[in-house]
Amino acid sequence: MEITLRNGEKINLDWNPLVLEYLEDYEGGIEQLKIDVQDEKLRFRTFNFILYCVVSVAYSEELTYKEAVSLVNINDIEKITTFIVEHVNNMKLSNAEQEVTKKSKHKQITTNVKPHRR
């Protein structure tokens, strides 16, 4: 997704492994971030942190948190919000799918076990 920053530069937002590395820097890691994004009191701060991660990874120069957030054009907030929500939800879906996969593998292993006869 392409957005135009307040300084006129265009960047392509991309959810990639580097974004996930930045998200790991969140106090408590990605698991805490997932919890905090659901909390109304923490949602704005959490959103801005994710915004910082996504913008700073896509920008050609190193940015501070404050610089990244202030570069975002207010007209792009809705697009960025959709982008972030979609990817955070996919992260949750991926974890849920992993749990289902683990459980189904476990069931498959245990159901294929034949009783031992003496």
C-alpha positions in Angstrom: 0.0 0.0 0.0 1.4 3.4 -1.0 0.9 6.5 1.1 2.2 10.0 0.8 3.9 11.5 3.9 3.5 15.0 5.0 6.9 15.9 3.6 5.6 14.8 0.1 7.5 11.6 -0.1 5.7 8.4 -1.1 6.4 5.1 0.7 5.1 1.6 0.3 3.9 0.0 3.5 4.8 -3.6 3.7 4.3 -6.1 6.5 7.6 -8.0 6.5 10.0 -9.7 8.9 11.7 -6.4 9.8 8.3 -4.9 10.9 8.0 -8.0 13.2 11.4 -7.4 14.6 10.4 -3.8 15.4 7.2 -5.1 17.0 9.3 -7.4 19.3 10.7 -4.2 20.9 7.3 -3.4 22.3 7.4 -3.7 26.1 6.2 -7.3 26.7 6.7 -8.3 23.1 4.2 -9.1 20.4 2.0 -11.1 22.8 1.6 -8.0 25.0 1.0 -5.8 22.0 -1.9 -8.1 20.9 -3.4 -7.7 24.4 -2.9 -4.0 24.5 -4.4 -3.3 21.1 -7.7 -4.7 22.5 -7.7 -2.4 25.5 -9.5 0.9 24.8 -7.2 2.8 27.1 -4.0 1.6 25.4 -5.3 1.3 21.8 -4.0 4.8 20.7 -0.5 4.3 22.1 -0.4 0.7 20.7 -1.6 1.9 17.3 1.0 4.7 17.2 3.8 2.2 18.0 2.7 -0.1 15.2 2.5 2.9 12.9 6.0 3.8 13.9 7.2 0.3 13.1 5.5 0.2 9.7 6.5 3.7 8.6 10.1 3.6 9.9 10.8 0.3 8.1 9.4 1.7 4.8 11.2 5.1 5.1 14.6 5.5 3.5 16.2 7.1 6.5 16.2 6.2 10.2 13.3 7.8 12.1 12.5 8.3 15.7 9.1 7.4 17.0 8.0 11.0 17.1 9.3 11.7 13.6 7.5 8.7 12.1 4.2 9.5 13.7 4.4 13.2 12.7 5.2 12.3 9.1 1.9 10.5 8.6 -0.7 12.5 6.7 -4.0 12.6 8.5 -5.8 11.7 5.3 -4.0 8.4 5.2 -4.9 7.3 8.8 -7.9 5.3 7.7 -5.9 3.4 5.0 -3.1 2.8 7.5 -5.6 1.7 10.2 -7.1 -0.8 7.8 -3.6 -2.1 6.8 -2.6 -2.5 10.4 -5.8 -4.1 11.6 -5.7 -6.6 8.7 -2.2 -7.6 9.5 -2.6 -7.7 13.3 -5.7 -9.9 12.8 -3.7 -12.1 10.5 -1.0 -12.5 13.2 -3.8 -13.6 15.6 -5.2 -15.9 12.9 -1.8 -17.4 12.3 -1.3 -18.1 16.0 -4.8 -19.6 16.2 -4.1 -21.7 13.2 -0.9 -22.9 14.7 -2.7 -24.0 17.8 -5.3 -25.9 15.7 -2.5 -27.5 13.7 -0.7 -28.5 16.9 -3.9 -30.0 18.3 -4.8 -31.8 15.1 -1.3 -33.2 14.8 -1.5 -34.4 18.4 -4.9 -36.0 17.8 -3.6 -37.6 14.6 -0.6 -39.1 16.4 -2.7 -40.4 19.3 -5.4 -41.8 17.1 -3.0 -43.8 15.0 -1.4 -45.5 17.9 -2.3 -49.2 18.1 -2.7 -50.9 21.4 0.1 -53.1 22.4 -0.8 -56.8 22.7 1.1 -59.3 24.7 
